[in-house]
Amino acid sequence: MLIVNKLNQFYGGSHILRDVAFEAPVGEVTCILGRNGVGKSTLLRCLMGQLAARSGEVRLQGEDIRTLAPHQRVERGMAYVPQGREIFPRLSVEENLRMGLARFKGRQGRVLPDSVFEMFPVLYEMRHRRGGDLSGGQQQQLAIGRALVSRPSLLILDEPTEGIQPSIIKEIGNVIRQLASRGDMAILLVEQYYDFAEALADRYVVMSRGEVVQRGHGHAMAGDRVRELLAI
């Protein structure tokens, strides 16, 4: 689904991303791990077209998308749940979800898929409440639901467990696992919470100082001492 090859980015004189390369296959959860400040969020902004990469290759389903604008990448099937959620606090839950329908025309652009409410029942119960009235965990569910409304082929999640309660972390983990098992979507998960990543990852990538320092299969994370890498 997604192939990233030798991606480089700079801020002033600082080399933020250094020849970053990895793949995110369909039907799998690919976890990007690393401490704060190693370039994870910059990487995602480059993937979504919010920030132009200086050099390298980004391919989605075989197409080089590096020159495409963010909305064009969404039209190609990418969906992004940013760190901090970025929902619209004054809009209702239902109105927030409808923002994810923008890429569709006709009936598809008017009808919310039932699957989103099945995955996150609280969104149906609170569909008429303002997004800003929801708890942090509920807002995270709303942000993920809004991304899923666009029926993506690649779902990108930037630290979805940050600042939310354990019960909702577990629920989000179940949804991610369910989405991956459908076999029609690639999931790219950026995460600092090691246990959450280990439970979900089919493959992992560890970043440090802007570059990939280790990669492997999710089931081997303990044996590969990934937790120790994140503590260094």
Residue, then its C-alpha position, 0 to 999 in steps of 0.5 A: m500500500l505505502i512505500v517510503n524510500k530515502l525520505n529527507q527533510f530539513y528545518g533550517g540547517s537541521h537534518i530532521l529526516r535522514d533517508v527514512a525508508f519502510e513499507a506499510p502493507v495492506g492488512e497489517v499494522t505498521c508501528i513507527l516507534g521512537r522518543n519525542g523529537v526523533g522526527k515521527s510527526t514530521l514524517l507523517r506531515c511529509l506523508m500527508g503533504q502538509l510538509a514538502a519532503r526535500s528528497g525521496e520517494v513516497r508511493l501509494q498503491g504504486e503511484d508517486i504522490r510526493t507532488l500531490a496536495p493534501h486533499q489529493r492524497v485524501e482523494r487517493g485513499m489516505a486518512y490522517v488522525p493527527q496528534g491532539r485530535e484536532i476536532f471542531p469543538r463547536l460542531s456536533v459529533e455528527e457534523n464532525l463526522r460529516m467532514g470526513l465525507a468531503r471526498f465523496k459526491g452524491r449519496q456517498g457524500r451524505v450518508l454516514p457509514d453505520s460501521v463507524f457507529e458500530m465501532f464507536p457506539v458512544l459517537y451515536e449516543m452523543r451525535h447531537r452533542r458538541g465535539g468540545d463537550l466530549s472527554g479526551g478519550q471520546q474526542q479521540q474516538l471521534a477523530i478516528g471515526r472522522a477518518l474512517v468515514s472517508r473509507p481509507s485504504l491507508l489509515i495514519l494514526d499519530e499517538p492515539t493513546e496520548g492522554i486518554q484513559p485505559s478503557i478507551i485505549k483498549e477500545i481503540g486497540n480493538v478497533i485497530r485490530q478489527l480494521a487490520s483483519r478486514g484485509d483492505m486497509a494498511i494502518l500506520l501507527v506512530e506510538q510511544y506507548y510500547d505495550f500498545a504498539e507491541a500488542l498490535a504491530d505486525r511489523y515495527v520501525v524504530m526511529s532515532r535522530g531522524e533515521v530508522v535504526q531498527r525494524g522487524h516483525g511485531h512478534a519479535m519486538a520483545g526478543d529484539r529488545v525494542r523497549e530498551l531502544l526506546a529508553i536510550 
